[in-house]
């Protein structure tokens, strides 16, 4: 099943590169997209403000079913203990994402990052952290880390300027 996905930023990205970015992001190095257009628009606006540039959303068609069938994938359906430990390990540089071609799940964004940081610092036990996290409906991010699979299953459609 194909779906539209979005990448917010300040540049036209017709050919995404997967070996780019910081290793300590939620799901490691890779090309990040979301199926939530408003989320991509918000990220584009924040990035554009920092860079004094134009906010843009790159739109792609992702053959999710095909890539999931071929990729070594990990999907987090909620903010749960597995997601929390994965994010913490990533932020600590432990690279739990190594070996995955496709990772999908919630973002450690402004709504939940304080909880994650308190848990990482040992100031919040996991049961309380998870209780706080479960109050939020996760946004969604997809990290594509295999260039071969990204080239095969992600097709550029267009770029839109965020108003």
Protein Blocks (a to p, Z undefined) as FASTA:
>chain_A
ZZddddddjbdcfbccfbgcjfkbmnopaddddfbfklmmmmmmmmmmmnopaddddddd
ddfklmmmmmccdddfbdcfklmmmmmmmmnonopmgoiabdcdddddfklmmmmmmmmn
opacfklmmmmmmmpccddddddfbfklmmmmmccfbdcddZZ
